């Protein structure tokens, strides 16, 4: 139906006849001449309809925003003075000979260029209109370029694209499962995969050697922050590899993506042990663009006459840390109060601070509600943090977990608010993670997932699991975890030992993961892999603020689809077929249509 996309028109086509198909972006009536800005996925072109072409003119006169038109006409240079150098097609216009309405359009729920005036809910409900916006098209186009490059890179490296099931058994990655009732096996359920983890390992046992998949994953989490219940991973696995092999491939892939898609040469990827990341940045995904660091001061605070500090300084699971912010003495009372509220979100009970107005004046030169309690250690404190005139020092004192979370988040917020970034892209690898974490419950939890290999032998693992390290690695970019993976356990005895440490006894292990344990007996090669979060990668590369902006049809924070109104009710008949009776009576009656 069309000869060119609107956005493709330029001076080289002057005097050519073209046929455009698209939507009326804007219609202007200029004293007898009608201007139509025609839009399609490639851009916008200006069409002029003058009254000499009477039929075309009458049609254009009826056209309204978002009508679907087919336009035939001749490309010509715009008259001197009316050119628009800010627009790719701004030097030319199309003089219409024929205008055909392919479809009309009701008044849209929001004007495309006024999307900011309506809430995100309206945009999500009418996502097909929201996706007409050039910025949205650009983001999805970028996403498509990225997946195309990823496939090309991995295929060139000998990886095979193999699909794994969506209807499956639980694959634990630390979230709740989405369950699907089986009709043919009454009372039994499939789980949607939290990742293709176990299948990709089985493919290694089969000998495929290098696998990849751009895979949908499903995790029923409480949707804190920027998560989606279904999201996409670039998932890969390889056999006969060690950490350096997988990290090397993953790093080359990301490097080549940035080079080819954004024309950006990423800097070195330093490797940082988990313990160091927590101690210096309070986070296992530190944003290294921000030149602020946490400094331990427990030793200084053990004997101060201030319980808020001395308590955690002496407690085994406590931490007292300082965060010096250069030039921060200019923060107002109100700003400090706001930061105090901010750290409260992470459980911090307060935010102590010292402003260094004039160091040479000793105590006189400091301004702080707490300095009176620590006169004896103040010089050492100022030296250790490297404080100079005009700086502020913030403190966190609590359980180490709270201090890390609160000061870690404060560091990122200060970096953002005070625009402290020193570079545009700061990648790194975080390595040497603990195998397990103690979340306060009766059992240890896997920090990654239970199939990650420890860096010690079975005996050492059993004797002191709390200090065991894993062969896992995470890639972090600008404070976002882009991907993570590990060398896996390929030995049945080790896999059983890890499951035992996690409190999963032999019977339960066989029930849940028998197929994997069994497969490990039949010649499983050493293997490892990694998965990238595609949505987050595209978000970072496109500069989007949330992953919802780079997913065509995302769900809301409460895991619902406003467009289709899913999840939705099902009929009594369907429930019966699935042998399901709802406990909630009101709900049951409601579905009884
Ligand atoms: N399966 C892991 C995840 O989804 C990634 C990996 O270890 O490859 O987080």
Boltz pocket constraint, residues with backbone or C-beta under 6 A from the ligand:
constraints:
  - pocket:
      binder: B
      contacts: [[A, 173], [A, 194], [A, 195], [A, 196], [A, 197], [A, 233], [A, 236], [A, 484], [A, 485], [A, 486], [A, 529], [A, 530], [A, 531]]
      max_distance: 6.0
